[in-house]
Amino acid sequence: MNPNDLIGSSVIHSMGSIQYANEQFCDLVDVGFPDELKGEPIDEFIAPSYQAPLRNALKRIDNNEADTLGLRTKLTPRNSRERNAIAVSSRVRWEGSPQTRTTFIQVSKKDENGSLSLQETALHEAPIGITIADVTLEDEPLIYVNDGFVELTKYPREEIIGQNCRFLQGEKTRQESADKMRAAIEANQSVTAEVRNYRKDGSLFWNRVTLSPIENDTGEVTHYFGFQENISEQKTHEEERFLFETYAETADSMMFITDSDSTIEYVNPAFERTTGYSAAEAVGQTPQILKSDKNGKKSYEDLWDSITLGESWEGQVTNQKKSGELYEATLRITPIANENGDIQHYVASEREITGKQVRQQVLDVLNRVLRHNVRNSVMAIDGYAEFIESNPTDTEVGAMATTIRDYTDTLKEIAEKTATIRTLVGLIDGREASDPMPLANIESIIDQYRQRYPDAAIESDITDNETLQIRYGAVFNIVIEELLENAIEHNDQTTPQIEVAATNTLEANKATVKIADNGPGIPKAEWEVIKSGQETQLNHTQAVGLWVVYWAITALGGTVELTENDPRGSIVTLRVPLV
């Protein structure tokens, strides 16, 4: 049998009783099947003179005096002669309880001097770097390295043997890690450290180094057995995760990480604030704790089909907080795979959709539908009406063309109002008392409309006092423009008569603004619809401009009153807060 086949032969044992053995160990001690070894004492396969040193090593591990220990030993197979080996023991968890794992590595027989020829160990094909250093020699040189170590460091074997392992260190090697290993060696103890090392080509890699002392028959440490493992990828993931969690800790969006089985491993503070679940409550659970019955089965199927294929998924979901309250959120899930393409984690970012955002979404749709789709249709209809008007065949058709024109004008007005509504939403949601407007500025708005509508007679009586500042001036400016335009555009008189008066009411620090016209007036039923805030099929209004006025003023803490003018027309009275 090739001794390389015996690499990694190991047993799991507790209090000296074998709990598990792999097939390599069975081959090493001439046992047919692993089950035959279960419950057998480990001493049965150790030469008598080596049993006490092994028990002492295991005792030190049980007492937490060492994490890993290595020592020379001699195995006693059932059907063959004794075999020299190195035993490396460490503490592990096996089936939920602490156990000891011992790995036996067969070595060649003693040389002429009676000591183990450690250079000829059967370790060349091990998947990790393995080294043996002789601590009895000056500067503790390496006397053996396997192929894994050569591959890891890119140094040829002839440039390694005879050097102290510190030759891998460089400028970016942390001195704390080097000092930790040095202190352990001086104390004849095992040690594990993560250190940045350099390859022959100058490239850096993270090296997890485990060093274990090997004792001779008298208990003297003569060699150090080393395991060297490239953990660069793991460290990169750790650093990336650290950066992610550093960002996530202060992010407004909910963020959480799951493993490949969708078990939550991390949640950020925003997740705790929004969902009501603490990190302790969420970690170990699955995102199912947020699931509601408002998301269709198809949505979940699409989600899983995407992420299990390694693709990101993004969509809107209705989830449930710990309290049972439902919330709307945009959700993005991104799979994280290793270099082999195997998914290791899922990173989820979830942002609750607030009432403000919902309103904005609605307005975006309204703007898109009314101002784009409807407007394009209206333009087409208007074109046909113009053609009919210019080519009349009879009086009835001409009247129909006029009616079409009237309706298209109304639709165009509604479409344009959406832009005003959208602007108002932005102003109101982000309003600041520091954006006032002098009451006297109403006069300048009136002048603009006098120029725009020279056939209208607009009279004004505005308190000329710059100290009177209307709160939320940008919103109020739009309101005045809407009222003036409505009073002029919907006036059926040859000369629209408009009167605007603005004074300080001295009541609760408010200003009173009145706009009167001589038009047909606003039907009382329409005004009642606006004040109620609700429309039905039988109770509705097309007065979009008045909707805008009423909604904006009430949102700012003011009031709107509608009365009849004498002899005809309407009077709109606004009471608005002053700064």
Stockholm file with secondary structure:
# STOCKHOLM 1.0

chainA/1-579         MNPNDLIGSSVIHSMGSIQYANEQFCDLVDVGFPDELKGEPIDEFIAPSYQAPLRNALKRIDNNEADTLGLRTKLTPRNSRERNAIAVSSRVRWEGSPQTRTTFIQVSKKDENGSLSLQETALHEAPIGITIADVTLEDEPLIYVNDGFVELTKYPREEIIGQNCRFLQGEKTRQESADKMRAAIEANQSVTAEVRNYRKDGSLFWNRVTLSPIENDTGEVTHYFGFQENISEQKTHEEERFLFETYAETADSMMFITDSDSTIEYVNPAFERTTGYSAAEAVGQTPQILKSDKNGKKSYEDLWDSITLGESWEGQVTNQKKSGELYEATLRITPIANENGDIQHYVASEREITGKQVRQQVLDVLNRVLRHNVRNSVMAIDGYAEFIESNPTDTEVGAMATTIRDYTDTLKEIAEKTATIRTLVGLIDGREASDPMPLANIESIIDQYRQRYPDAAIESDITDNETLQIRYGAVFNIVIEELLENAIEHNDQTTPQIEVAATNTLEANKATVKIADNGPGIPKAEWEVIKSGQETQLNHTQAVGLWVVYWAITALGGTVELTENDPRGSIVTLRVPLV
#=GR chainA/1-579 SS CCGGGGTTEEEEEETTEEEEECHHHHHHTTCSCGGGGTTCBGGGGBCHHHHHHHHHHHHHHHTTSCSEEEEEEEECCSSSCCEEEEEEEEEEEETTEEEEEEEEEECCCBCTTSSBCGGGCSCTTCSSEEEEEETTSTTCCEEEECHHHHHHHCCCHHHHTTSCGGGGCCTTSCHHHHHHHHHHHHTTCCEEEEEEEECTTSCEEEEEEEEEEEECTTSCEEEEEEEEEECHHHHHHHHHHHHHHHHHHHCSSEEEEEETTCCEEEECHHHHHHHCCCHHHHTTSCGGGGBCTTSCHHHHHHHHHHHHTTCCEEEEEEEECTTSCEEEEEEEEEEEECTTSCEEEEEEEEEECCHHHHHHHHHHHHHHIIIIIIHHHHHHHHHHHHHHHHSCSSHHHHHHHHHHHHHHHHHHHHHHHHHHHHHHHHHHHTCCTTCCEEGGGHHHHHHHHHHHCTTSEEEEEECCCTTCEESSHHHHHHHHHHHHHHHHHTCCSSSCEEEEEEEECCSTTEEEEEEEECSSCCCHHHHHHHHHTCCCSSSCCCCHHHHHHHHHHHHTTCEEEEEECSSSSEEEEEEEEBC
#=GC SS_cons         CCGGGGTTEEEEEETTEEEEECHHHHHHTTCSCGGGGTTCBGGGGBCHHHHHHHHHHHHHHHTTSCSEEEEEEEECCSSSCCEEEEEEEEEEEETTEEEEEEEEEECCCBCTTSSBCGGGCSCTTCSSEEEEEETTSTTCCEEEECHHHHHHHCCCHHHHTTSCGGGGCCTTSCHHHHHHHHHHHHTTCCEEEEEEEECTTSCEEEEEEEEEEEECTTSCEEEEEEEEEECHHHHHHHHHHHHHHHHHHHCSSEEEEEETTCCEEEECHHHHHHHCCCHHHHTTSCGGGGBCTTSCHHHHHHHHHHHHTTCCEEEEEEEECTTSCEEEEEEEEEEEECTTSCEEEEEEEEEECCHHHHHHHHHHHHHHIIIIIIHHHHHHHHHHHHHHHHSCSSHHHHHHHHHHHHHHHHHHHHHHHHHHHHHHHHHHHTCCTTCCEEGGGHHHHHHHHHHHCTTSEEEEEECCCTTCEESSHHHHHHHHHHHHHHHHHTCCSSSCEEEEEEEECCSTTEEEEEEEECSSCCCHHHHHHHHHTCCCSSSCCCCHHHHHHHHHHHHTTCEEEEEECSSSSEEEEEEEEBC
//
